[in-house]
């Protein structure tokens, strides 16, 4: 059985997992685009946008535990669980946005010529 992690380490890990999934996925995807003859930086920028939701899902665990905690919060009056899950999702979204920002800086795709 999985041991519950303290909130602060889970909050920090959620942020960095989401950022890592997004950065790693976009960079490895760009390598694949390069090997297949496409423009790697354009592909990296596109992948970063496409991977955003998956980075958040991976960071919060990719299971239904989050939904169970929210359900428990609503039906059993445990609002602390709802707030914790909301903050974990917010942390994961922040990590994903940081990853997108780094990819945007690297690729400079937002600058029109």
Secondary structure, DSSP 8 states (H G I E B T S, - for coil): ------HHHHHHHHHHHHHHHHHHHHHHHHHHHHHTTS-HHHHHHHHHHHHHHHHHHHHTTSSSHHHHHHHHHHHH--HHHHHHHHHHHHHHHHHHHHHHHHHHHHH-TTS--
